[in-house]
């Protein structure tokens, strides 16, 4: 027993931090319960990207229920007080403190399942979630650095002067935009209060040797490519006000031409009527 106590103390003093990337909405390890504590790391931290509007299930260390004393979930979300959900096996009692989000719950009753679920995942659920399991042989921790991913809305359109604009709107994290073929491009980012980012890339191609372009958007939630044909017609390079004056000038010229033709036809008909009267 003395040796076992030393091993337990050593596990508590030496915490091994493991960063694991996962994208599934289920437990990382599949909940394989074990009796051999020497195979369980005293502290594990998992980096877990989860897509918004999905269901996320967070698991405690795989320890048999009969060996447990207390299970505690600690939830730390930026800008909110720390939430604690606890279960004591001896009294079959469940307690909560500062937990107001109804989307974060036990998967089932804690005596049946110690997992925590978030359903559905919202952008505000970015944070740290830790399960602490107290046993006669020590305390075991499993933490999740939850990163909520948001798929950006991608658009592509031609602006003016053979310039294409590709936008990845309100993504989290920021998307990456590239062009095929490469052109004279400028990219800027706009950050929103909810943590999402809009990326806008404007690309210009001189001459007429490039007839079509592809915008490729790379993101953790998936990649997307859009294709557009460039207008080969020459466009003025002046200001919008100058373009408006040109349009007005063209319309006025057409109006004058129509007026002249109408007047010519009108006077021809008058002359014809006069000639007919004189002949009579």
C-alpha positions in Angstrom: 0.0 0.0 0.0 2.9 2.3 0.8 4.3 1.8 -2.7 0.9 2.3 -4.3 0.5 5.6 -2.4 3.9 6.8 -3.7 2.9 5.9 -7.3 -0.4 7.9 -6.8 1.4 10.9 -5.5 3.9 10.7 -8.3 1.1 10.7 -10.9 -0.5 13.8 -9.2 2.8 15.7 -9.2 3.9 14.8 -12.7 1.2 15.8 -15.3 1.8 14.8 -18.8 0.1 17.2 -21.2 -1.0 15.6 -24.5 -2.3 17.7 -27.3 -4.5 15.7 -29.7 -6.4 17.2 -32.6 -9.8 15.7 -33.3 -12.8 16.8 -35.3 -15.3 14.1 -34.3 -18.3 14.9 -32.1 -17.8 11.7 -30.1 -15.4 10.7 -27.4 -11.8 10.6 -28.5 -10.9 7.3 -26.8 -14.2 5.4 -27.2 -14.6 5.1 -23.4 -12.6 2.0 -22.8 -13.0 1.5 -19.0 -9.9 0.0 -17.3 -8.9 -1.1 -13.8 -5.2 -0.6 -14.5 -4.4 2.9 -13.3 -0.8 2.7 -14.4 -2.0 2.9 -18.0 -4.0 6.1 -17.3 -2.2 9.4 -17.6 -2.9 11.6 -14.6 -3.6 14.7 -16.7 -4.5 14.9 -20.4 -5.4 18.0 -22.4 -6.9 17.6 -25.8 -7.2 20.3 -28.4 -10.5 19.7 -30.1 -11.9 21.7 -33.0 -15.7 21.2 -33.3 -18.1 22.5 -36.0 -20.8 24.9 -34.9 -24.4 23.5 -34.8 -23.1 19.9 -34.2 -23.3 17.7 -31.1 -20.1 17.4 -29.0 -19.5 14.7 -26.4 -16.7 15.2 -23.9 -15.5 12.2 -21.9 -13.9 11.7 -18.5 -10.9 9.3 -18.0 -11.9 5.7 -18.6 -12.2 4.6 -15.0 -14.8 2.0 -13.7 -17.7 3.6 -11.9 -17.3 1.4 -8.8 -13.9 2.9 -8.1 -15.1 6.5 -8.2 -15.8 8.8 -5.3 -16.5 12.2 -7.0 -16.9 13.3 -10.6 -16.5 17.0 -11.3 -16.8 18.9 -14.6 -15.3 22.4 -14.7 -16.3 24.6 -17.6 -14.3 27.8 -18.2 -15.7 30.1 -21.0 -14.3 33.5 -21.7 -16.4 36.3 -20.2 -18.5 34.0 -18.0 -18.1 32.7 -14.5 -16.7 29.3 -14.1 -19.4 26.6 -14.2 -19.0 23.4 -12.1 -21.1 20.2 -12.3 -20.3 17.6 -9.6 -21.6 14.2 -8.7 -20.8 12.3 -5.4 -21.3 8.6 -5.6 -21.7 7.9 -1.9 -24.8 10.1 -1.6 -25.9 9.9 -5.3 -26.0 13.7 -5.2 -25.6 16.1 -8.1 -24.7 19.8 -7.7 -24.1 22.7 -10.0 -22.7 26.2 -9.6 -22.9 29.1 -12.0 -24.2 26.8 -14.8 -26.8 28.7 -16.9 -26.3 27.3 -20.4 -29.0 24.6 -20.9 -27.1 23.3 -24.0 -24.4 21.9 -21.8 -25.6 18.9 -19.9 -24.7 15.4 -18.7 -25.3 12.8 -21.5 -27.4 10.8 -19.0 -27.6 10.7 -15.2 -24.0 10.8 -13.8 -24.4 7.4 -12.2 -25.0 5.9 -15.6 -22.7 8.1 -17.8 -20.2 10.7 -16.7 -19.8 12.2 -20.2 -20.7 15.9 -20.9 -22.5 16.9 -24.0 -23.0 20.2 -25.8 -26.0 20.2 -28.1 -25.9 22.1 -30.3 -22.5 23.7 -30.3 -22.6 27.5 -30.5 -19.9 30.0 -31.3 -19.9 31.0 -27.6 -18.8 27.6 -26.4 -15.1 28.3 -27.1 -13.4 27.4 -23.8 -11.8 24.9 -21.5 -13.7 21.9 -20.2 -12.1 19.6 -17.6 -13.3 16.4 -16.0 -11.8 15.5 -12.6 -12.4 11.9 -11.2 -11.5 11.3 -7.6 -10.6 7.7 -6.8 -9.0 5.9 -3.8 -5.8 5.9 -5.9 -5.7 9.6 -6.8 -7.3 12.3 -9.0 -7.4 11.9 -12.7 -8.0 14.8 -15.1 -9.0 15.1 -18.7 -9.3 18.6 -20.3 -10.6 19.8 -23.6 -9.5 23.0 -25.3 -12.7 23.4 -27.4 -12.3 25.5 -30.5 -15.6 26.1 -32.3 -15.3 26.2 -36.1 -17.6 28.3 -38.4 -17.9 27.6 -42.1 -17.5 30.8 -44.1 -19.9 31.8 -46.9 -17.9 32.1 -50.1 -18.8 34.4 -53.0 -17.1 35.4 -56.2 -18.0 38.1 -58.7 -16.3 40.4 -61.3 -16.1 44.0 -60.3 -14.7 46.3 -63.0 -11.6 46.6 -65.2 -11.1 42.8 -65.2 -11.0 42.7 -61.4 -12.5 39.7 -59.6 -13.5 39.8 -55.9 -13.6 36.7 -53.8 -15.0 36.8 -50.2 -15.1 34.3 -47.4 -17.6 35.8 -45.0 -17.8 35.2 -41.2 -15.6 32.2 -40.9 -13.8 31.0 -37.8 -10.9 30.9 -37.9 -10.0 33.1 -40.9 -10.0 31.4 -44.3 -7.1 31.5 -46.8 -7.8 32.6 -50.4 -5.6 31.8 -53.4 -6.1 32.4 -57.2 -5.5 30.4 -60.3 -3.9 31.9 -62.3 -2.1 34.4 -60.0 -2.8 38.0 -60.6 -2.2 41.4 -59.0 -4.0 40.7 -55.7 -4.8 42.5 -52.5 -6.3 40.7 -49.4 -7.8 42.2 -46.3 -9.5 40.8 -43.2 -12.4 42.2 -41.2 -12.8 41.0 -37.6 -16.3 40.7 -36.0 -17.2 40.8 -32.3 -18.3 37.2 -32.2 -14.8 35.9 -33.2 -15.5 35.3 -36.9 -13.4 36.9 -39.7 -14.4 38.0 -43.2 -11.6 37.7 -45.7 -11.8 39.7 -49.0 -9.4 39.2 -51.9 -9.4 41.5 -55.0 -7.4 40.3 -58.0 -6.7 42.1 -61.3 -5.4 40.7 -64.6 -3.9 43.0 -67.2 -4.5 42.3 -70.9 -6.8 39.7 -72.4 -4.7 36.5 -72.2 -6.6 35.5 -69.0 -10.2 34.7 -69.9 -11.3 32.8 -66.7 -10.1 32.6 -63.1 -10.6 30.4 -60.1 -10.8 31.4 -56.4 -9.8 28.7 -54.0 -10.8 29.1 -50.3 -9.1 26.9 -47.7 -10.6 26.4 -44.3 -10.6 23.9 -41.4 -14.2 23.1 -42.2 -13.5 22.2 -45.8 -12.2 23.8 -49.0 -14.2 25.4 -51.8 -13.4 26.6 -55.3 -15.4 29.1 -57.5 -14.9 29.8 -61.2 -15.7 32.9 -63.2 -15.2 34.1 -66.7 -13.8 37.6 -67.1 -15.5 40.2 -69.3 -13.3 40.7 -72.3 -14.9 44.1 -73.2 -12.8 47.2 -72.6 -14.0 49.3 -69.7 -13.2 52.9 -68.8 -10.6 53.3 -66.1 -12.1 56.6 -64.8 -14.1 57.4 -61.7 -17.7 56.3 -61.2 -18.8 59.9 -61.8 -17.0 59.9 -65.2 -18.6 56.6 -66.1 -22.0 58.1 -65.3 -21.3 61.1 -67.5 -20.4 58.8 -70.4 -23.6 56.8 -70.0 -25.6 60.1 -70.0 -23.8 61.3 -73.0 -24.5 58.1 -74.9 -28.2 58.2 -74.0 -28.5 61.8 -74.9 -26.9 61.2 -78.3 -29.3 58.4 -79.0 -32.2 60.6 -78.0 -31.0 63.4 -80.4 -30.7 60.8 -83.2 -34.2 59.5 -82.6 -35.5 63.1 -82.4 -33.9 64.0 -85.7 -35.3 60.9 -87.4 -38.7 61.5 -86.0 -38.6 65.2 -87.2 -37.4 64.2 -90.6 -40.3 61.7 -91.0 -42.8 64.2 -89.7 -41.7 66.9 -92.2 -41.7 64.4 -95.0 -45.3 63.6 -94.3 -46.3 67.3 -94.1 -44.6 67.9 -97.5 -46.5 64.9 -99.0 -49.8 66.2 -97.7 -49.1 69.7 -99.1 -48.2 68.3 -102.5 -51.5 66.3 -102.6 -53.5 69.4 -101.8 -51.8 71.5 -104.5 -52.5 68.8 -107.1 -56.2 68.8 -106.2 
